[in-house]
Amino acid sequence: MRLLSANPPAVHVRNRFSETLEETVTCTDLGAFVTSWGYRLGTVESVEDAAARLAYLMAALPA
């Protein structure tokens, strides 16, 4: 994971077993975590649930 910017807050995450599975997640002004393609992962009230959804989206097994 790599912090991209401070306004709006965003991180870049990738699956270390894949060269193609990567995503940018932004935290909106309303406290929602949103992927670069518009999928709402959750809110700051439940960071653990948002992280679990992101982990599910980024899951892949090595070939």
Buried (B, 14 or more C-beta within 10 A) or exposed (E): EEEEEEEEEBBBBBBEEBEEBEBBBBBEEEEBBBBEEEEEBBBEEEEEEBBEBBEEBBEEEEE
